[in-house]
Amino acid sequence: MAEYKCSICGLHYRSRELAEKCHGWCSTHDSCNLKIGEQSIEAGAGRRA
């Protein structure tokens, strides 16, 4: 399965669309969006622990 990465904050996503959405937010607001970030692979790993 492919992974896509936001080149600004470094979070990984399973879809290109989410990675692009994250990148767009990060570049516009100079911050992370929690609603987008909670869909990242890293956030999912925390839920499984």
C-alpha positions in Angstrom: 0.0 0.0 0.0 1.3 3.4 -0.9 2.0 6.1 1.6 2.0 9.8 0.9 3.8 12.4 3.0 3.2 16.0 3.7 6.5 17.6 2.9 6.0 20.4 5.5 5.0 18.6 8.7 6.1 15.1 7.7 2.9 13.2 8.5 2.1 10.2 6.4 -1.3 9.4 4.8 -2.8 6.5 2.9 -4.2 8.7 0.2 -2.7 11.4 -1.9 -5.7 13.6 -1.4 -5.2 13.8 2.4 -1.5 14.4 2.0 -2.2 17.3 -0.4 -4.9 18.6 1.9 -2.4 18.6 4.8 0.2 20.3 2.7 -2.2 22.9 1.7 -3.2 23.7 5.2 0.4 23.6 6.5 1.6 26.0 3.8 -1.3 28.4 4.2 -1.6 28.5 8.0 2.0 27.6 9.1 0.4 25.0 11.5 -1.1 21.6 11.6 -4.9 20.9 11.3 -6.0 18.4 14.0 -8.9 17.2 11.9 -6.6 16.4 9.0 -3.7 15.1 11.2 -6.0 12.6 13.1 -6.3 10.8 9.8 -2.6 10.3 9.5 -0.9 6.9 9.7 1.0 8.2 12.8 -2.3 9.0 14.6 -3.7 5.6 13.6 -0.7 3.9 15.1 -1.4 5.6 18.4 -5.0 4.3 18.5 -3.9 0.7 18.0 -1.4 0.8 20.9 
